[in-house]
Structure formats: structure tokens, C-alpha cells
Amino acid sequence: MKSVRIILSLTVVKEWKIYQLNVKNAFLNGDLEKEVYMCMPPGYEELGKCCRLKKALYGLKQSPQAWFERLRLVLSRHGYHQGYGDHTLFVKRNKHKVTLMLVYVDDMIVIGNDEDEITKLKKLLAIEFDLKGLGKLKYFLCIEIARSGTTVVSNQRKYHLDLLKETEKLGCRPASIPIDVGHKHSFRDGEPLCEEANGTTSYWE
């Protein structure tokens, strides 16, 4: 989240444009360093035989790393360097011009003052991967982002509404305190805890 805030701050201070990209089926682009085998899919079964994977698949524990390493190699060949404090940040400098790309799995944010380089970057990624350009940044990591002139406003309204809808709490009302004063707990009181709902609140900012 810190890198996202820094990126948004740079777009305001430097008055740079900010774009969003997405790679479809990103994990399928990863190259496997070790041999991995799987059962044949339905319709292709042959007794005594299995399939050796040439590329990563969703569900393999090494797929995320394999995909990121493939992306890193592509970017490094074209002059991009990883950030020291955040390895998901890639930077390319050309004299007084700079281009930055922040990666989160298959979603990417691109900013900079070199429009020609940004265009080249999009074309490069489109050649290597199944790339989808999402235009100017509007939604990233559960954060809605709106830009007006030299101002960037971010909020998580959509994320909160989606969470309330999933947990069937859209009609709930706020309470000054969660329980009555002096209430004594019992192991059998209340509804079971919803681990999923508790986990999703970790994205609240």
C-alpha cells in the first residue's frame, strides 16, 4: 500500500498521467524450472501415462513466482530495474525522463513523464503476453481512485459495500459500542465467527 500511495503522490506532484494494465491468465506465462507432471485431463486419459507441464498452471505453488520471474526478465531486457525497497516496482530512466511500473500479480500501474516509453512498454507487454489496457487508473487493490486536475481522491466505498452485501449486512445500522455494558460472554452465545469477513477487513485503510 505504501508504494501505491507514493505512486499516487507522484502523479499529483509531477502532474503525470497514470495508466492501468492487466495480463490475462498471467500464471500460464510462467516457465517451470523443475519437472512437473499431472494427470491427463478428461477426454485424454491413456493408461500408464501422464502429462509433463511446459508452462505453469493455476494451482501450482510455484506459479506466482514463475510468472513474476518471467515478467522481470522481460522488463530487465528492456532497461527496467527493480526498486530496492519494493521488488514489485520497476523503474527505467532516460536522462531527465523516467517511467515507473508497479506490479501486483497480474495488475499493473504505469506512470512517468515519457509518453513514448509508456507506449513502447504497452506494445512490448502486448507482444509477450495477453495484455489488456484498462485506460486511466480507476480501481486498484480494492481502492477507487478519481483524479480531477491536480487532485487525486481515493476511497474504498465499493469494497465496503461489496463486503456488506456478501455478509448480508447491507441493512445494518452503526452502533456506538458493539455490546452492552457489563455483558458476560458465553462460549455458546452469538453466531459463529466469520473468518472470511474478518480477513477482508485487513484491506481497510
N, C-alpha and C positions, 0 to 999 in steps of 0.2 A: 504493500500500500504506500510505503514511503516513496518508492520510485514513481508511482502513478502521480502522487502529489507534486513531486519535483517536475515531472513532465508537464503537468497542467500549469504549474507556476511559470515554467519557461515559455510556454505558448503565450502567456499573458504578457510577461516582461519583455520578451523578444518580438511579440506580435507575429509568431509563426503560425502556420496552418497545421492542423493535426488530423491525421487520417487513421482509419482502422482497416485492417486486413484480416482475413480468415482463411486458413488452409483446410479444405475438406478432407476428411479421413486422414488426418495428419499422421497417425501412428503407422499407417500402411506404408509410409515412405521410409521408415527406419531400416537400416541394414543390420542384420544379425551377425555378431562376431563369432558366436558359438553355434554349433549344430543344434537345431530344434526340430523335433518330429511331432506329428499329430495324427490322430485317426482320420481316415478318409471321410469326407463329408457325405451325407446321404445321397445315394444315387451313383456313387463312385466306389463303393466298397469292393475290395478284392481281397480274398482270404490271404493272410500272411504278409500283407503289405501295408505300409503307412506312407504318409507324405512328409517330405523334408521341406521346411519353410525356407524360401529365399528372402522373404521380407517379413517384417514384424506384423503381428496381428493384434487387434484389441483383445485384451485379456491376458496377454503375456506380461510378466512383471518387468521385463527388460524393454518393453515397447516405448514407454515415455522417454527413457534415456537414449534409446536408439534413434528416435525421431529428433530429439534435441541435438544430438551429435551430428546427424545428417544436416540439419539446418545450420549448425555452427560452421561446419566445413564449407557449405555453400557460401555463407556470408564472409568467412575469412578469406576465401579465394578472391573475393572482390573488394578487399580492403577494409572490412569491418573488424573491429576489435571489441572483445568483451570488456565490460566495465569491471573494475577491481572490487568495488563494493557490492555489485549486483551482477551476477553472471548472466542474467536474462536480459541485460541491457547491452546493445551493440552500437558502436559509435564509428563513424567514418568522417575524417577531416580532410579538407582540401583547401589549404591556405586559410582564408578567412571564412570559409563555408563549412558547415557541419550538418550531418544527418544522424539522427538517433532513432533506434527501433527498440521498443520494449516488447518482450515476448512472454505470454502466459499460455502455455500448452499450445493451442492452435490459433489463438487470438493475438494480434499484434497492433501496437500503436506506433505510428511513424510521424516524426516531426523534424523540422530543420529549416534552414534558410537557403537550401539548394534544391529548387524545384526540379531541375534537370536530373539530379541524382535520385530524388524520390521517384521520379518517373522511371528511371533506369532500374531502380530497386524493385518496383512493382513488376516490370517486364521480366526481370531476372527470376523472381519468385514464381511468376506465372509459367515460365518455361520449365522450371524444376518441379513445381507442384501444381495441384489443382487449386488455384488461388481465387478467392472471391473478394473483390473490393467492396467495402461497406461504406465508402464515402467518408464524410467527416465524422469524427468520433461522437457518438451519442450515448452508447451504453457499454460499460466495461467493468467486469468484476462486480456485478450487482450494483453498479453506480450509474445513475443517469447523469449525463453531462450536457449542459446547454451553454453555448457561447454567444455573447452579444457584444460586439465591438471589442473592447479591452477587458471584458469581464467574463469569467468562467464560473458557472454555478453548478454545483454537484449535489445530488440528494439520492436517497435510497427509498423513495416513496413506493415505486413499483415493486421493489424487492419485499418491502414490508407488507404490502397488500397481497402479494402472491403467497407469502408465508401465512398470513391470517386466513386466506382462502383455503390453503392446504390443510390447516389445522382446524378449520371450521370455526374460526373466531372472528369472522367479519363483523358480526353484530355485537361484539363485546364492548363494554364500557370501561374507561380507566378507573382505577381505584387508588385512593390516596395511600393506602397500605395494603399489602397482599392478603393479610389475615387479620382476624380480630385480636385486639389486645388481650393478652393472657390466655390465648388459645393453647391447649395442650395437644401435642401431636400423638397420633397412634399409628402403628405400622399398618393398620387396616383402613385408615382414613384416606379419603380422596381418590383421585384417579391415578392410574399408573403413570410414571414419568415418561414423557415423550423424548427419547434421546435425540431423535432426528430434529425436532423443533429446537431443542436446546443447542444442538450443534450449529444449526443455521444462524443462530443469533451471534455467532462469532464473527460474522461478516458485518455486523452493525458497527457503524462508525459515529 
